[in-house]
Amino acid sequence: MNSMEIHRILECLPHRYPMLMVDRVISCDPGKRIVAIKNVTINEPFFGGHFPHYPVMPGVLIIEALAQAAAILTFKTHDQKADANSIYYFVGINNARFKKPVMPGDQLHLHVEVERHMRGVWKFKAEARVDGQLVAEARLMSAKRDI
């Protein structure tokens, strides 16, 4: 599958403003990998306090953007849409590293690959890049739960 625009992303993710962290999917190979984009603008609500004199995107939100890209990949792998009966929870983060600050005006490219899927638990290798340079990486885990 090629790209996904915002309306199709909203079908996959339950997140909405200000927590929606994926603006576009560039490519998605269900069951394998996804590349998505988060456009980082000065209008983000967190920049008013992190940090007013030198705005930097919080690392935890970079990880959240990667996790949301992983969730889209999971939904597309199962050909499902978000619904009110279940949710994918973020259940683990390992080896998170932050290499460079992410600033307003940057475009985060979110690269996520499936490492393993067993009994409802997904493991992913995730990297965030700006202008081709690695800015953050982590191993992520998620699990689907009925609500």
N, CA, C and O atoms as a GROMACS GRO file, in nm:
protein
  588
    1MET      N    1   0.084  -0.117   0.000
    1MET     CA    2   0.000   0.000   0.000
    1MET      C    3   0.088   0.123   0.000
    1MET      O    4   0.194   0.125   0.064
    2ASN      N    5   0.045   0.224  -0.071
    2ASN     CA    6   0.121   0.348  -0.075
    2ASN      C    7   0.080   0.440   0.039
    2ASN      O    8   0.066   0.395   0.152
    3SER      N    9   0.062   0.565   0.010
    3SER     CA   10   0.040   0.664   0.114
    3SER      C   11  -0.102   0.661   0.172
    3SER      O   12  -0.194   0.603   0.114
    4MET      N   13  -0.114   0.724   0.288
    4MET     CA   14  -0.245   0.744   0.353
    4MET      C   15  -0.251   0.890   0.393
    4MET      O   16  -0.157   0.943   0.454
    5GLU      N   17  -0.360   0.956   0.361
    5GLU     CA   18  -0.378   1.092   0.407
    5GLU      C   19  -0.455   1.092   0.539
    5GLU      O   20  -0.497   0.988   0.587
    6ILE      N   21  -0.471   1.210   0.595
    6ILE     CA   22  -0.520   1.223   0.733
    6ILE      C   23  -0.655   1.158   0.757
    6ILE      O   24  -0.677   1.103   0.865
    7HIS      N   25  -0.746   1.160   0.661
    7HIS     CA   26  -0.879   1.102   0.684
    7HIS      C   27  -0.870   0.950   0.705
    7HIS      O   28  -0.944   0.894   0.786
    8ARG      N   29  -0.781   0.885   0.635
    8ARG     CA   30  -0.764   0.741   0.653
    8ARG      C   31  -0.687   0.711   0.782
    8ARG      O   32  -0.710   0.608   0.846
    9ILE      N   33  -0.595   0.800   0.820
    9ILE     CA   34  -0.524   0.784   0.947
    9ILE      C   35  -0.622   0.791   1.063
    9ILE      O   36  -0.613   0.713   1.157
   10LEU      N   37  -0.716   0.886   1.056
   10LEU     CA   38  -0.815   0.902   1.163
   10LEU      C   39  -0.906   0.779   1.177
   10LEU      O   40  -0.962   0.757   1.284
   11GLU      N   41  -0.920   0.700   1.071
   11GLU     CA   42  -0.995   0.575   1.079
   11GLU      C   43  -0.919   0.469   1.157
   11GLU      O   44  -0.978   0.379   1.216
   12CYS      N   45  -0.786   0.480   1.157
   12CYS     CA   46  -0.703   0.379   1.224
   12CYS      C   47  -0.671   0.414   1.370
   12CYS      O   48  -0.658   0.325   1.454
   13LEU      N   49  -0.657   0.541   1.399
   13LEU     CA   50  -0.616   0.582   1.533
   13LEU      C   51  -0.731   0.646   1.610
   13LEU      O   52  -0.807   0.724   1.552
   14PRO      N   53  -0.745   0.614   1.737
   14PRO     CA   54  -0.847   0.681   1.818
   14PRO      C   55  -0.801   0.820   1.864
   14PRO      O   56  -0.882   0.897   1.916
   15HIS      N   57  -0.673   0.853   1.847
   15HIS     CA   58  -0.618   0.980   1.894
   15HIS      C   59  -0.675   1.099   1.816
   15HIS      O   60  -0.705   1.088   1.697
   16ARG      N   61  -0.688   1.211   1.885
   16ARG     CA   62  -0.732   1.336   1.825
   16ARG      C   63  -0.647   1.448   1.885
   16ARG      O   64  -0.572   1.426   1.980
   17TYR      N   65  -0.661   1.569   1.830
   17TYR     CA   66  -0.586   1.684   1.880
   17TYR      C   67  -0.605   1.696   2.031
   17TYR      O   68  -0.718   1.682   2.078
   18PRO      N   69  -0.502   1.722   2.106
   18PRO     CA   70  -0.364   1.750   2.067
   18PRO      C   71  -0.273   1.627   2.068
   18PRO      O   72  -0.151   1.641   2.060
   19MET      N   73  -0.330   1.507   2.077
   19MET     CA   74  -0.245   1.387   2.089
   19MET      C   75  -0.222   1.314   1.958
   19MET      O   76  -0.145   1.217   1.956
   20LEU      N   77  -0.283   1.354   1.849
   20LEU     CA   78  -0.258   1.289   1.721
   20LEU      C   79  -0.120   1.332   1.671
   20LEU      O   80  -0.095   1.451   1.652
   21MET      N   81  -0.030   1.235   1.651
   21MET     CA   82   0.110   1.265   1.618
   21MET      C   83   0.152   1.215   1.480
   21MET      O   84   0.271   1.216   1.450
   22VAL      N   85   0.058   1.172   1.397
   22VAL     CA   86   0.092   1.127   1.262
   22VAL      C   87   0.009   1.210   1.164
   22VAL      O   88  -0.114   1.212   1.171
   23ASP      N   89   0.077   1.278   1.072
   23ASP     CA   90   0.010   1.362   0.974
   23ASP      C   91  -0.012   1.293   0.839
   23ASP      O   92  -0.108   1.323   0.768
   24ARG      N   93   0.077   1.199   0.805
   24ARG     CA   94   0.067   1.132   0.676
   24ARG      C   95   0.146   1.002   0.682
   24ARG      O   96   0.248   0.993   0.751
   25VAL      N   97   0.098   0.903   0.610
   25VAL     CA   98   0.173   0.779   0.591
   25VAL      C   99   0.228   0.782   0.449
   25VAL      O  100   0.153   0.799   0.353
   26ILE      N  101   0.359   0.767   0.438
   26ILE     CA  102   0.425   0.767   0.306
   26ILE      C  103   0.414   0.630   0.243
   26ILE      O  104   0.382   0.617   0.125
   27SER      N  105   0.441   0.526   0.323
   27SER     CA  106   0.430   0.389   0.272
   27SER      C  107   0.398   0.295   0.386
   27SER      O  108   0.437   0.318   0.501
   28CYS      N  109   0.327   0.188   0.352
   28CYS     CA  110   0.293   0.087   0.451
   28CYS      C  111   0.293  -0.050   0.384
   28CYS      O  112   0.222  -0.072   0.285
   29ASP      N  113   0.373  -0.138   0.437
   29ASP     CA  114   0.378  -0.276   0.391
   29ASP      C  115   0.322  -0.360   0.506
   29ASP      O  116   0.398  -0.400   0.594
   30PRO      N  117   0.190  -0.388   0.507
   30PRO     CA  118   0.127  -0.455   0.620
   30PRO      C  119   0.204  -0.580   0.665
   30PRO      O  120   0.246  -0.662   0.584
   31GLY      N  121   0.219  -0.590   0.797
   31GLY     CA  122   0.290  -0.702   0.857
   31GLY      C  123   0.441  -0.684   0.856
   31GLY      O  124   0.513  -0.767   0.912
   32LYS      N  125   0.490  -0.576   0.794
   32LYS     CA  126   0.636  -0.558   0.783
   32LYS      C  127   0.682  -0.422   0.831
   32LYS      O  128   0.755  -0.413   0.930
   33ARG      N  129   0.642  -0.314   0.762
   33ARG     CA  130   0.697  -0.182   0.794
   33ARG      C  131   0.604  -0.069   0.752
   33ARG      O  132   0.514  -0.086   0.670
   34ILE      N  133   0.632   0.047   0.811
   34ILE     CA  134   0.559   0.169   0.778
   34ILE      C  135   0.655   0.287   0.785
   34ILE      O  136   0.749   0.287   0.865
   35VAL      N  137   0.632   0.385   0.700
   35VAL     CA  138   0.703   0.513   0.708
   35VAL      C  139   0.596   0.621   0.710
   35VAL      O  140   0.512   0.629   0.620
   36ALA      N  141   0.598   0.703   0.815
   36ALA     CA  142   0.498   0.808   0.833
   36ALA      C  143   0.568   0.940   0.864
   36ALA      O  144   0.688   0.944   0.888
   37ILE      N  145   0.489   1.048   0.863
   37ILE     CA  146   0.542   1.182   0.886
   37ILE      C  147   0.466   1.250   0.999
   37ILE      O  148   0.344   1.238   1.010
   38LYS      N  149   0.541   1.322   1.081
   38LYS     CA  150   0.486   1.416   1.179
   38LYS      C  151   0.549   1.551   1.148
   38LYS      O  152   0.670   1.567   1.162
   39ASN      N  153   0.468   1.648   1.105
   39ASN     CA  154   0.517   1.784   1.083
   39ASN      C  155   0.518   1.855   1.217
   39ASN      O  156   0.416   1.865   1.284
   40VAL      N  157   0.634   1.905   1.256
   40VAL     CA  158   0.651   1.970   1.386
   40VAL      C  159   0.642   2.122   1.365
   40VAL      O  160   0.726   2.180   1.296
   41THR      N  161   0.540   2.184   1.423
   41THR     CA  162   0.522   2.329   1.406
   41THR      C  163   0.530   2.400   1.540
   41THR      O  164   0.510   2.340   1.645
   42ILE      N  165   0.560   2.529   1.535
   42ILE     CA  166   0.568   2.609   1.658
   42ILE      C  167   0.432   2.618   1.726
   42ILE      O  168   0.424   2.654   1.844
   43ASN      N  169   0.324   2.586   1.655
   43ASN     CA  170   0.189   2.591   1.712
   43ASN      C  171   0.156   2.472   1.802
   43ASN      O  172   0.048   2.468   1.861
   44GLU      N  173   0.247   2.375   1.814
   44GLU     CA  174   0.222   2.260   1.901
   44GLU      C  175   0.202   2.310   2.044
   44GLU      O  176   0.278   2.397   2.089
   45PRO      N  177   0.103   2.259   2.117
   45PRO     CA  178   0.074   2.311   2.252
   45PRO      C  179   0.189   2.295   2.351
   45PRO      O  180   0.199   2.373   2.445
   46PHE      N  181   0.275   2.195   2.333
   46PHE     CA  182   0.382   2.171   2.430
   46PHE      C  183   0.497   2.272   2.420
   46PHE      O  184   0.572   2.288   2.515
   47PHE      N  185   0.511   2.341   2.306
   47PHE     CA  186   0.624   2.432   2.289
   47PHE      C  187   0.615   2.554   2.381
   47PHE      O  188   0.717   2.616   2.410
   48GLY      N  189   0.495   2.590   2.426
   48GLY     CA  190   0.482   2.703   2.519
   48GLY      C  191   0.555   2.680   2.650
   48GLY      O  192   0.592   2.777   2.717
   49GLY      N  193   0.575   2.556   2.687
   49GLY     CA  194   0.641   2.526   2.814
   49GLY      C  195   0.766   2.441   2.801
   49GLY      O  196   0.830   2.412   2.902
   50HIS      N  197   0.803   2.398   2.680
   50HIS     CA  198   0.917   2.306   2.662
   50HIS      C  199   1.001   2.347   2.544
   50HIS      O  200   0.983   2.285   2.439
   51PHE      N  201   1.081   2.433   2.548
   51PHE     CA  202   1.111   2.534   2.648
   51PHE      C  203   1.084   2.670   2.586
   51PHE      O  204   1.118   2.689   2.469
   52PRO      N  205   1.024   2.764   2.656
   52PRO     CA  206   0.985   2.891   2.594
   52PRO      C  207   1.102   2.965   2.527
   52PRO      O  208   1.083   3.029   2.424
   53HIS      N  209   1.220   2.955   2.584
   53HIS     CA  210   1.336   3.026   2.528
   53HIS      C  211   1.409   2.946   2.420
   53HIS      O  212   1.491   3.002   2.347
   54TYR      N  213   1.380   2.816   2.409
   54TYR     CA  214   1.447   2.730   2.310
   54TYR      C  215   1.358   2.609   2.287
   54TYR      O  216   1.380   2.504   2.348
   55PRO      N  217   1.257   2.620   2.199
   55PRO     CA  218   1.157   2.513   2.184
   55PRO      C  219   1.217   2.382   2.131
   55PRO      O  220   1.281   2.379   2.026
   56VAL      N  221   1.193   2.275   2.207
   56VAL     CA  222   1.240   2.141   2.172
   56VAL      C  223   1.123   2.045   2.192
   56VAL      O  224   1.054   2.050   2.295
   57MET      N  225   1.099   1.956   2.095
   57MET     CA  226   0.993   1.856   2.109
   57MET      C  227   1.032   1.756   2.217
   57MET      O  228   1.141   1.699   2.212
   58PRO      N  229   0.945   1.733   2.316
   58PRO     CA  230   0.977   1.636   2.421
   58PRO      C  231   1.001   1.496   2.363
   58PRO      O  232   0.927   1.450   2.276
   59GLY      N  233   1.104   1.430   2.414
   59GLY     CA  234   1.137   1.296   2.367
   59GLY      C  235   1.022   1.198   2.381
   59GLY      O  236   1.003   1.112   2.296
   60VAL      N  237   0.946   1.211   2.488
   60VAL     CA  238   0.833   1.121   2.510
   60VAL      C  239   0.730   1.134   2.397
   60VAL      O  240   0.663   1.036   2.364
   61LEU      N  241   0.716   1.253   2.338
   61LEU     CA  242   0.622   1.271   2.229
   61LEU      C  243   0.677   1.218   2.097
   61LEU      O  244   0.600   1.178   2.009
   62ILE      N  245   0.808   1.216   2.082
   62ILE     CA  246   0.868   1.151   1.966
   62ILE      C  247   0.839   1.002   1.973
   62ILE      O  248   0.803   0.940   1.873
   63ILE      N  249   0.855   0.944   2.091
   63ILE     CA  250   0.824   0.802   2.110
   63ILE      C  251   0.675   0.777   2.086
   63ILE      O  252   0.638   0.676   2.026
   64GLU      N  253   0.590   0.868   2.132
   64GLU     CA  254   0.446   0.855   2.108
   64GLU      C  255   0.415   0.855   1.958
   64GLU      O  256   0.332   0.778   1.912
   65ALA      N  257   0.481   0.943   1.883
   65ALA     CA  258   0.460   0.946   1.738
   65ALA      C  259   0.500   0.813   1.675
   65ALA      O  260   0.429   0.762   1.588
   66LEU      N  261   0.612   0.757   1.719
   66LEU     CA  262   0.654   0.625   1.669
   66LEU      C  263   0.552   0.518   1.705
   66LEU      O  264   0.522   0.431   1.624
   67ALA      N  265   0.500   0.523   1.827
   67ALA     CA  266   0.400   0.425   1.872
   67ALA      C  267   0.272   0.436   1.789
   67ALA      O  268   0.210   0.335   1.758
   68GLN      N  269   0.231   0.558   1.755
   68GLN     CA  270   0.111   0.575   1.673
   68GLN      C  271   0.134   0.521   1.532
   68GLN      O  272   0.044   0.461   1.474
   69ALA      N  273   0.253   0.541   1.478
   69ALA     CA  274   0.283   0.482   1.346
   69ALA      C  275   0.276   0.330   1.356
   69ALA      O  276   0.225   0.263   1.266
   70ALA      N  277   0.329   0.274   1.466
   70ALA     CA  278   0.322   0.130   1.487
   70ALA      C  279   0.177   0.083   1.496
   70ALA      O  280   0.142  -0.023   1.443
   71ALA      N  281   0.092   0.160   1.562
   71ALA     CA  282  -0.050   0.124   1.573
   71ALA      C  283  -0.117   0.122   1.436
   71ALA      O  284  -0.196   0.032   1.406
   72ILE      N  285  -0.085   0.219   1.351
   72ILE     CA  286  -0.142   0.219   1.216
   72ILE      C  287  -0.098   0.094   1.142
   72ILE      O  288  -0.179   0.029   1.074
   73LEU      N  289   0.030   0.059   1.154
   73LEU     CA  290   0.081  -0.062   1.090
   73LEU      C  291   0.006  -0.186   1.139
   73LEU      O  292  -0.028  -0.273   1.059
   74THR      N  293  -0.022  -0.192   1.268
   74THR     CA  294  -0.095  -0.305   1.325
   74THR      C  295  -0.237  -0.312   1.269
   74THR      O  296  -0.283  -0.418   1.228
   75PHE      N  297  -0.306  -0.198   1.267
   75PHE     CA  298  -0.441  -0.195   1.211
   75PHE      C  299  -0.441  -0.236   1.064
   75PHE      O  300  -0.527  -0.313   1.022
   76LYS      N  301  -0.346  -0.185   0.987
   76LYS     CA  302  -0.340  -0.218   0.845
   76LYS      C  303  -0.304  -0.366   0.824
   76LYS      O  304  -0.350  -0.427   0.728
   77THR      N  305  -0.222  -0.422   0.911
   77THR     CA  306  -0.187  -0.564   0.900
   77THR      C  307  -0.311  -0.651   0.915
   77THR      O  308  -0.325  -0.751   0.846
   78HIS      N  309  -0.400  -0.613   1.006
   78HIS     CA  310  -0.523  -0.690   1.030
   78HIS      C  311  -0.641  -0.635   0.950
   78HIS      O  312  -0.753  -0.684   0.964
   79ASP      N  313  -0.617  -0.535   0.865
   79ASP     CA  314  -0.722  -0.472   0.785
   79ASP      C  315  -0.839  -0.431   0.873
   79ASP      O  316  -0.954  -0.462   0.845
   80GLN      N  317  -0.807  -0.359   0.983
   80GLN     CA  318  -0.908  -0.315   1.078
   80GLN      C  319  -0.907  -0.163   1.089
   80GLN      O  320  -0.814  -0.096   1.043
   81LYS      N  321  -1.011  -0.110   1.151
   81LYS     CA  322  -1.020   0.031   1.185
   81LYS      C  323  -1.037   0.041   1.335
   81LYS      O  324  -1.078  -0.055   1.401
   82ALA      N  325  -1.005   0.158   1.390
   82ALA     CA  326  -1.025   0.181   1.533
   82ALA      C  327  -1.175   0.172   1.563
   82ALA      O  328  -1.258   0.216   1.484
   83ASP      N  329  -1.208   0.115   1.679
   83ASP     CA  330  -1.348   0.110   1.720
   83ASP      C  331  -1.357   0.130   1.870
   83ASP      O  332  -1.256   0.141   1.939
   84ALA      N  333  -1.478   0.134   1.920
   84ALA     CA  334  -1.501   0.161   2.062
   84ALA      C  335  -1.488   0.036   2.149
   84ALA      O  336  -1.503   0.046   2.271
   85ASN      N  337  -1.460  -0.080   2.090
   85ASN     CA  338  -1.458  -0.205   2.167
   85ASN      C  339  -1.319  -0.254   2.205
   85ASN      O  340  -1.306  -0.342   2.290
   86SER      N  341  -1.215  -0.198   2.141
   86SER     CA  342  -1.079  -0.243   2.173
   86SER      C  343  -0.981  -0.129   2.152
   86SER      O  344  -1.012  -0.028   2.090
   87ILE      N  345  -0.862  -0.149   2.206
   87ILE     CA  346  -0.759  -0.047   2.196
   87ILE      C  347  -0.621  -0.114   2.197
   87ILE      O  348  -0.604  -0.219   2.259
   88TYR      N  349  -0.526  -0.054   2.130
   88TYR     CA  350  -0.387  -0.100   2.137
   88TYR      C  351  -0.317  -0.018   2.244
   88TYR      O  352  -0.307   0.104   2.233
   89TYR      N  353  -0.269  -0.086   2.347
   89TYR     CA  354  -0.194  -0.018   2.452
   89TYR      C  355  -0.045  -0.031   2.424
   89TYR      O  356   0.003  -0.132   2.373
   90PHE      N  357   0.024   0.073   2.458
   90PHE     CA  358   0.168   0.078   2.459
   90PHE      C  359   0.211   0.002   2.584
   90PHE      O  360   0.180   0.047   2.694
   91VAL      N  361   0.279  -0.112   2.572
   91VAL     CA  362   0.312  -0.192   2.691
   91VAL      C  363   0.462  -0.201   2.720
   91VAL      O  364   0.501  -0.262   2.820
   92GLY      N  365   0.544  -0.143   2.635
   92GLY     CA  366   0.687  -0.147   2.664
   92GLY      C  367   0.770  -0.058   2.574
   92GLY      O  368   0.740  -0.039   2.456
   93ILE      N  369   0.875  -0.004   2.632
   93ILE     CA  370   0.975   0.073   2.559
   93ILE      C  371   1.110   0.022   2.606
   93ILE      O  372   1.138   0.018   2.726
   94ASN      N  373   1.194  -0.017   2.512
   94ASN     CA  374   1.329  -0.060   2.545
   94ASN      C  375   1.429   0.015   2.459
   94ASN      O  376   1.400   0.052   2.345
   95ASN      N  377   1.546   0.037   2.516
   95ASN     CA  378   1.660   0.095   2.444
   95ASN      C  379   1.627   0.226   2.374
   95ASN      O  380   1.674   0.251   2.263
   96ALA      N  381   1.547   0.311   2.438
   96ALA     CA  382   1.517   0.443   2.380
   96ALA      C  383   1.641   0.531   2.388
   96ALA      O  384   1.705   0.543   2.493
   97ARG      N  385   1.673   0.593   2.276
   97ARG     CA  386   1.787   0.682   2.267
   97ARG      C  387   1.746   0.805   2.188
   97ARG      O  388   1.674   0.796   2.089
   98PHE      N  389   1.793   0.920   2.233
   98PHE     CA  390   1.765   1.046   2.166
   98PHE      C  391   1.897   1.106   2.121
   98PHE      O  392   1.985   1.134   2.202
   99LYS      N  393   1.911   1.125   1.990
   99LYS     CA  394   2.039   1.163   1.931
   99LYS      C  395   2.052   1.313   1.905
   99LYS      O  396   2.160   1.369   1.917
  100LYS      N  397   1.941   1.377   1.869
  100LYS     CA  398   1.941   1.519   1.834
  100LYS      C  399   1.808   1.580   1.874
  100LYS      O  400   1.706   1.511   1.871
  101PRO      N  401   1.806   1.708   1.913
  101PRO     CA  402   1.678   1.771   1.944
  101PRO      C  403   1.594   1.791   1.818
  101PRO      O  404   1.646   1.810   1.708
  102VAL      N  405   1.463   1.785   1.836
  102VAL     CA  406   1.367   1.810   1.728
  102VAL      C  407   1.304   1.945   1.757
  102VAL      O  408   1.254   1.970   1.866
  103MET      N  409   1.307   2.031   1.654
  103MET     CA  410   1.267   2.171   1.671
  103MET      C  411   1.147   2.204   1.581
  103MET      O  412   1.117   2.130   1.488
  104PRO      N  413   1.079   2.316   1.610
  104PRO     CA  414   0.973   2.361   1.519
  104PRO      C  415   1.029   2.376   1.377
  104PRO      O  416   1.140   2.426   1.357
  105GLY      N  417   0.949   2.333   1.280
  105GLY     CA  418   0.992   2.338   1.141
  105GLY      C  419   1.048   2.207   1.090
  105GLY      O  420   1.060   2.186   0.970
  106ASP      N  421   1.084   2.117   1.184
  106ASP     CA  422   1.136   1.986   1.143
  106ASP      C  423   1.021   1.898   1.095
  106ASP      O  424   0.905   1.916   1.134
  107GLN      N  425   1.055   1.803   1.011
  107GLN     CA  426   0.960   1.701   0.968
  107GLN      C  427   1.016   1.567   1.013
  107GLN      O  428   1.119   1.522   0.964
  108LEU      N  429   0.946   1.505   1.108
  108LEU     CA  430   0.987   1.374   1.159
  108LEU      C  431   0.943   1.266   1.061
  108LEU      O  432   0.826   1.259   1.024
  109HIS      N  433   1.036   1.185   1.019
  109HIS     CA  434   1.004   1.066   0.940
  109HIS      C  435   1.009   0.948   1.036
  109HIS      O  436   1.114   0.920   1.095
  110LEU      N  437   0.898   0.882   1.052
  110LEU     CA  438   0.881   0.774   1.148
  110LEU      C  439   0.892   0.641   1.075
  110LEU      O  440   0.807   0.606   0.993
  111HIS      N  441   0.998   0.566   1.105
  111HIS     CA  442   1.023   0.436   1.042
  111HIS      C  443   1.000   0.328   1.147
  111HIS      O  444   1.068   0.325   1.250
  112VAL      N  445   0.905   0.239   1.121
  112VAL     CA  446   0.872   0.133   1.217
  112VAL      C  447   0.868   0.000   1.143
  112VAL      O  448   0.806  -0.011   1.037
  113GLU      N  449   0.934  -0.100   1.200
  113GLU     CA  450   0.935  -0.236   1.144
  113GLU      C  451   0.886  -0.335   1.248
  113GLU      O  452   0.920  -0.324   1.366
  114VAL      N  453   0.807  -0.431   1.204
  114VAL     CA  454   0.764  -0.539   1.293
  114VAL      C  455   0.883  -0.631   1.317
  114VAL      O  456   0.946  -0.679   1.223
  115GLU      N  457   0.913  -0.656   1.444
  115GLU     CA  458   1.015  -0.755   1.478
  115GLU      C  459   0.951  -0.889   1.511
  115GLU      O  460   1.004  -0.995   1.477
  116ARG      N  461   0.834  -0.882   1.580
  116ARG     CA  462   0.767  -1.006   1.619
  116ARG      C  463   0.622  -0.978   1.655
  116ARG      O  464   0.588  -0.871   1.706
  117HIS      N  465   0.538  -1.076   1.628
  117HIS     CA  466   0.397  -1.070   1.668
  117HIS      C  467   0.359  -1.208   1.718
  117HIS      O  468   0.362  -1.306   1.644
  118MET      N  469   0.322  -1.214   1.846
  118MET     CA  470   0.285  -1.342   1.904
  118MET      C  471   0.177  -1.322   2.010
  118MET      O  472   0.194  -1.242   2.102
  119ARG      N  473   0.067  -1.394   1.996
  119ARG     CA  474  -0.043  -1.393   2.093
  119ARG      C  475  -0.089  -1.252   2.131
  119ARG      O  476  -0.108  -1.222   2.249
  120GLY      N  477  -0.106  -1.167   2.032
  120GLY     CA  478  -0.158  -1.034   2.056
  120GLY      C  479  -0.057  -0.931   2.100
  120GLY      O  480  -0.092  -0.814   2.118
  121VAL      N  481   0.067  -0.970   2.117
  121VAL     CA  482   0.173  -0.875   2.156
  121VAL      C  483   0.261  -0.850   2.035
  121VAL      O  484   0.308  -0.943   1.969
  122TRP      N  485   0.283  -0.722   2.007
  122TRP     CA  486   0.364  -0.680   1.893
  122TRP      C  487   0.494  -0.618   1.944
  122TRP      O  488   0.494  -0.543   2.042
  123LYS      N  489   0.604  -0.649   1.876
  123LYS     CA  490   0.733  -0.585   1.904
  123LYS      C  491   0.781  -0.517   1.776
  123LYS      O  492   0.775  -0.574   1.667
  124PHE      N  493   0.828  -0.394   1.793
  124PHE     CA  494   0.869  -0.313   1.680
  124PHE      C  495   1.008  -0.252   1.700
  124PHE      O  496   1.048  -0.222   1.813
  125LYS      N  497   1.078  -0.235   1.592
  125LYS     CA  498   1.199  -0.153   1.588
  125LYS      C  499   1.155  -0.019   1.530
  125LYS      O  500   1.095  -0.015   1.423
  126ALA      N  501   1.184   0.092   1.601
  126ALA     CA  502   1.135   0.222   1.559
  126ALA      C  503   1.248   0.325   1.555
  126ALA      O  504   1.332   0.330   1.645
  127GLU      N  505   1.247   0.406   1.450
  127GLU     CA  506   1.345   0.514   1.435
  127GLU      C  507   1.274   0.639   1.386
  127GLU      O  508   1.185   0.632   1.301
  128ALA      N  509   1.315   0.753   1.441
  128ALA     CA  510   1.267   0.883   1.393
  128ALA      C  511   1.386   0.955   1.330
  128ALA      O  512   1.496   0.957   1.386
  129ARG      N  513   1.362   1.012   1.214
  129ARG     CA  514   1.468   1.082   1.140
  129ARG      C  515   1.420   1.222   1.099
  129ARG      O  516   1.302   1.243   1.073
  130VAL      N  517   1.514   1.314   1.094
  130VAL     CA  518   1.491   1.448   1.041
  130VAL      C  519   1.599   1.472   0.938
  130VAL      O  520   1.718   1.461   0.967
  131ASP      N  521   1.558   1.506   0.817
  131ASP     CA  522   1.654   1.528   0.707
  131ASP      C  523   1.750   1.410   0.692
  131ASP      O  524   1.868   1.429   0.663
  132GLY      N  525   1.698   1.289   0.710
  132GLY     CA  526   1.779   1.170   0.693
  132GLY      C  527   1.866   1.134   0.812
  132GLY      O  528   1.928   1.027   0.814
  133GLN      N  529   1.873   1.221   0.912
  133GLN     CA  530   1.956   1.195   1.030
  133GLN      C  531   1.872   1.135   1.143
  133GLN      O  532   1.762   1.182   1.172
  134LEU      N  533   1.926   1.032   1.207
  134LEU     CA  534   1.859   0.968   1.319
  134LEU      C  535   1.850   1.065   1.436
  134LEU      O  536   1.951   1.120   1.481
  135VAL      N  537   1.727   1.087   1.486
  135VAL     CA  538   1.708   1.174   1.603
  135VAL      C  539   1.662   1.095   1.725
  135VAL      O  540   1.684   1.139   1.838
  136ALA      N  541   1.599   0.979   1.704
  136ALA     CA  542   1.554   0.896   1.815
  136ALA      C  543   1.533   0.754   1.766
  136ALA      O  544   1.502   0.731   1.649
  137GLU      N  545   1.549   0.659   1.859
  137GLU     CA  546   1.525   0.519   1.826
  137GLU      C  547   1.480   0.446   1.952
  137GLU      O  548   1.510   0.488   2.063
  138ALA      N  549   1.406   0.337   1.933
  138ALA     CA  550   1.359   0.258   2.046
  138ALA      C  551   1.304   0.125   1.994
  138ALA      O  552   1.276   0.110   1.876
  139ARG      N  553   1.289   0.031   2.085
  139ARG     CA  554   1.214  -0.091   2.062
  139ARG      C  555   1.083  -0.072   2.137
  139ARG      O  556   1.083  -0.038   2.255
  140LEU      N  557   0.972  -0.094   2.069
  140LEU     CA  558   0.839  -0.070   2.126
  140LEU      C  559   0.760  -0.200   2.132
  140LEU      O  560   0.780  -0.291   2.051
  141MET      N  561   0.670  -0.207   2.229
  141MET     CA  562   0.578  -0.321   2.240
  141MET      C  563   0.437  -0.267   2.257
  141MET      O  564   0.415  -0.168   2.327
  142SER      N  565   0.341  -0.333   2.194
  142SER     CA  566   0.201  -0.297   2.212
  142SER      C  567   0.118  -0.424   2.221
  142SER      O  568   0.160  -0.532   2.178
  143ALA      N  569  -0.001  -0.410   2.278
  143ALA     CA  570  -0.093  -0.522   2.291
  143ALA      C  571  -0.235  -0.473   2.275
  143ALA      O  572  -0.270  -0.365   2.323
  144LYS      N  573  -0.316  -0.551   2.207
  144LYS     CA  574  -0.458  -0.517   2.188
  144LYS      C  575  -0.536  -0.569   2.306
  144LYS      O  576  -0.518  -0.682   2.351
  145ARG      N  577  -0.626  -0.483   2.356
  145ARG     CA  578  -0.710  -0.521   2.469
  145ARG      C  579  -0.854  -0.479   2.440
  145ARG      O  580  -0.879  -0.374   2.382
  146ASP      N  581  -0.947  -0.564   2.481
  146ASP     CA  582  -1.088  -0.528   2.472
  146ASP      C  583  -1.121  -0.428   2.583
  146ASP      O  584  -1.067  -0.435   2.694
  147ILE      N  585  -1.211  -0.337   2.551
  147ILE     CA  586  -1.250  -0.236   2.649
  147ILE      C  587  -1.383  -0.277   2.710
  147ILE      O  588  -1.436  -0.206   2.796
   0.00000   0.00000   0.00000
